[in-house]
């Protein structure tokens, strides 16, 4: 079993992963919600914890976070 650990220090880093390195489906609603939340957090429109929660949901749905 191959395991990779990634740490993100900001919503912009999480958004970059979603945009450039996402292995799950980009048409999944959880992915879309996570990307939107991360970009909104970068712009200061939502708190960072909301982006984190959305990213975690998308990652769990995609099977990349356990």
Helices and strands as residue ranges (DSSP letters): H 11-20, H 29-42, H 48-61
